[in-house]
Amino acid sequence: MTTASATASTTAPDALRLLKLRKSPKIFDIVAPGPKPAEIDEMLTIASRVPDHGKLAPWRFIVFEGEGRERAGELIAAVFRQDVPEADADRVNIERTRLARAPLVVAVVSKAAPHVKIPEWEQLMSGAAACTLLVLAANALGYVATWLTEWYAYDARVRTALGLWADERIVGFVHIGTLARPQEDRPRPALTDIVTRF
């Protein structure tokens, strides 16, 4: 047995266990510490290894950590105040702290665009796959992750303020950190309900 095949055979059970047991914790149960810089780079490298028809890399990542989370939160809160000027300080603060609830937040941005051969739908799904691999990579490194969008992901003013181009979309904000307390799993669909055989 070669070294490569020996490694693959000994790590596969751990990988399968991670895939079977991974779950998304409640956002307020994600606490510090968050990943170190080298771990963030490793997660993003893994997240970029997705199916990508045409090798377009139709996605990119925006990393929010430290004070960057607060600066982004101010932009979100400013847009919220435009729409809800009567909101009290506590309600505005909820919006201001949207990206400060976890030690690290990564926005996965879709750059899907018309292409002569590659449908935009496939490009968008590649971005969704990047979100999924990012979540799995965080869990594999011993952290937890929750993939959220929420209203500000769909607001053009917020997207512009965060540096997105007009034709870019946010696939998700992946919140990453350490689990504060054990989480109960939710019911999962039975295979008999979701599988047909042709």
Protein Blocks (a to p, Z undefined) as FASTA:
>chain_A
ZZklmmmmmmmmmmmmmmmmgccddfklcccddddfklmmmmmmmmmmccdehilopacc
dddehjllmmmmmmmmmmmmmmmmmbcfklmmmmmmmmmmbfbdcddddfbdcdfklcfk
lmmmmmmmmmmmmmmmmmmnopacdddebjmlmpmklmmmnopafkbccfbdcdddddfb
dcdddddddfklmcccZZ
